[in-house]
Amino acid sequence: MLAWVNSLAFLASLLLLRRSLGSFWNPVVLSSVFLFLFSSGQLVLHAADVPIPTYNLLERLSLTSIRSALQFLIPSFAAYQLGVLFAVRKNNIWSAGISTDVPVAAEDKAAARAGLILILVGVVPYGLFLINNLSIVHGLGYLAYYQMPGLRLNSAITGLGYYLLAGLVLLAVGGSPRWKRAAIGGVVAIALLRLIAGDRGEGFVYLIAAYLLHVNFVGQTRKFTVVTGSALGLALAYSLSIVGAFRTSLASSAGSASALIGSFAPGDAIVSTFENLGGTLLPLVRVMELVPLYQSPVLGGSYLASLVLLIPSALRVGVLGELASNPLLISPPEWLMSTLSMNYGPGFSPFAEAYLNFGWGGIAAMFVYGVILTRLVSSRAGGRTTSALARGLGILAFMLLAMASRGSATFIAAFYVRYVLLPWALVILLRNTDRKRVAEYSGGPVG
């Protein structure tokens, strides 16, 4: 019954968002969809009485714990959606979507130049990361992707690779029609490479982002009907299922052929997608088992630590230094992995982090989370140039933060500041420089 309530409540909130924003295909709604799928994918299958073939959480976890998790999850997701709706109404958000009212962006030289600069900064680090990743996955198997250190973009140098994504988005925002298409093609190429490497989450998000970029900055698409949307959703689920089976074959040769063949059934593709995405219910269940019995609520500590980590290490003194060095606060996923003595990363979720911080009071925290995330992936209505840049940055934020549905606040704060705010500041700097040059050339006042 709780699983059904959870699914129906999500559908109701989705219709409310559709009514407010005019489209399902925009970063605000898509962020809500990702959050729901990651937290409730297996619950949807359970509600529909569909067998979960491989990784069934309902068989691995206590049903009492799952029931308690659902009793927290349902009102928490409702609070999150209320926060989303509040942000949409309060801030007059104009979110990137498919509509005849969406103005196709003109060229923005400052944004295009910033994009080219960021592409030059990020292309080599990201290229090295992809080459290294693909060679390990195909040479040693997919499990090595997690077992061998240094594969993810987590160092000062390889972290520069994400500026490639920011650069491609800015080039799509401000480049000529030819450069816009080339930039979007670059995003699609990266998405396909991520899928080949077995990273379904990022590849899936990047493909959706490429579509949003095309709609907003290349040209309008015909009306996106329910049939078309369903077909695209099935195609994406189908591809994710195939990638999942391919990933399994890389991890172990046993049964790989049958897995690949079975993944081609459309029904199996949908079940596989919901099964794999829905595994993120695990962190919430485990955290609720640990808090407050074995671990006291941290009372907002992990949220505060995510902001403290943005401060240079030399300036983190006293309480700030203690926050930045507390393993529980700076990386709740690693804390959970260590506490449970797991040999693989369990991931995390906004719901698990809300409960870790405030217990049942985390329901209110999810309202605030909904407001903040909506503001990060959306934009206010404005002038044509300003609106285009804001829409592009919203899509960029969606590309980077959609996977926060499987992470913690530390991930959100760091990625948004480094790869959205800094590129935005670069565009503003270049615009101001252009204005000063024009003013000096014309003999007028500078400023």
Secondary structure as UniProt FT lines:
FT   HELIX           2..21
FT   HELIX           27..47
FT   TURN            48..49
FT   HELIX           57..60
FT   HELIX           63..90
FT   TURN            91..92
FT   TURN            100..101
FT   HELIX           109..140
FT   TURN            142..143
FT   HELIX           144..147
FT   TURN            149..150
FT   TURN            156..157
FT   HELIX           158..161
FT   HELIX           162..174
FT   HELIX           177..196
FT   TURN            197..198
FT   HELIX           200..217
FT   HELIX           226..251
FT   TURN            254..255
FT   HELIX           256..262
FT   TURN            263..264
FT   HELIX           266..277
FT   HELIX           278..280
FT   HELIX           281..290
FT   TURN            291..294
FT   TURN            299..300
FT   HELIX           301..308
FT   TURN            309..310
FT   HELIX           313..315
FT   HELIX           319..325
FT   HELIX           327..330
FT   HELIX           332..339
FT   TURN            340..341
FT   HELIX           350..358
FT   HELIX           359..361
FT   HELIX           362..376
FT   HELIX           384..401
FT   HELIX           402..406
FT   HELIX           409..416
FT   HELIX           417..421
FT   HELIX           422..442
//
